Amino acid sequence: LDDVKNEINYIGTCNHPNVLNYYTSFTVEKELWIVMPLMSAGSLGKLQKAKNKNGIKNEELIASILL
């Protein structure tokens, strides 16, 4: 639990155009909810699988997408 709290605190301090903003987090029973903007296109993993069923193998391409 401490690792999760530290990660949430870290996400809250990030201010970069390539990192989603963190608004708040809370628990509902045993579930942790983290409130961030909705990315309607889906995750990077979902997008790359739509283009290439076997995934992207080129590490330089992956790095350029993530940076």
C-alpha positions in Angstrom: 0.0 0.0 0.0 2.9 2.4 0.7 4.3 1.9 -2.8 0.9 2.7 -4.3 0.6 5.9 -2.1 4.1 6.9 -3.2 3.2 6.4 -6.9 0.1 8.4 -6.5 2.0 11.2 -4.9 4.6 11.1 -7.7 1.9 11.2 -10.4 0.4 14.2 -8.7 3.6 16.2 -9.0 4.2 15.4 -12.7 3.8 18.3 -15.0 4.7 17.2 -18.5 2.7 17.4 -21.8 3.2 13.7 -22.4 1.9 12.7 -18.9 -1.8 12.7 -18.1 -2.9 15.0 -15.3 -3.8 13.4 -12.0 -6.9 14.9 -10.3 -7.6 12.8 -7.2 -7.9 9.3 -5.9 -10.1 7.5 -3.4 -11.2 4.1 -2.3 -14.6 2.4 -2.6 -14.6 -0.7 -0.4 -11.5 -2.5 -1.6 -11.1 -0.7 -4.9 -8.7 2.2 -5.5 -10.0 4.8 -8.0 -7.6 7.2 -9.6 -9.3 10.1 -11.5 -7.5 11.2 -14.6 -8.6 12.6 -18.0 -10.3 10.1 -20.3 -8.2 9.1 -23.3 -11.0 8.2 -25.7 -8.7 6.5 -28.3 -7.6 4.0 -25.6 -4.2 2.9 -24.4 -1.0 2.9 -26.3 -1.0 -0.8 -26.2 -4.5 -1.0 -27.7 -3.6 1.5 -30.5 -0.4 -0.3 -31.5 -2.1 -3.7 -31.6 -4.8 -2.3 -33.9 -2.0 -1.4 -36.3 0.2 -4.4 -35.8 -1.3 -7.6 -34.3 2.1 -8.8 -33.1 3.0 -5.6 -31.5 5.9 -3.1 -32.2 9.3 -4.8 -32.0 11.4 -1.8 -32.9 12.6 -0.3 -29.6 13.5 3.0 -31.2 10.0 3.4 -32.5 8.5 2.6 -29.1 10.9 5.1 -27.5 9.9 7.8 -29.9 6.2 7.2 -29.2 6.7 7.4 -25.4 8.9 10.5 -25.5 
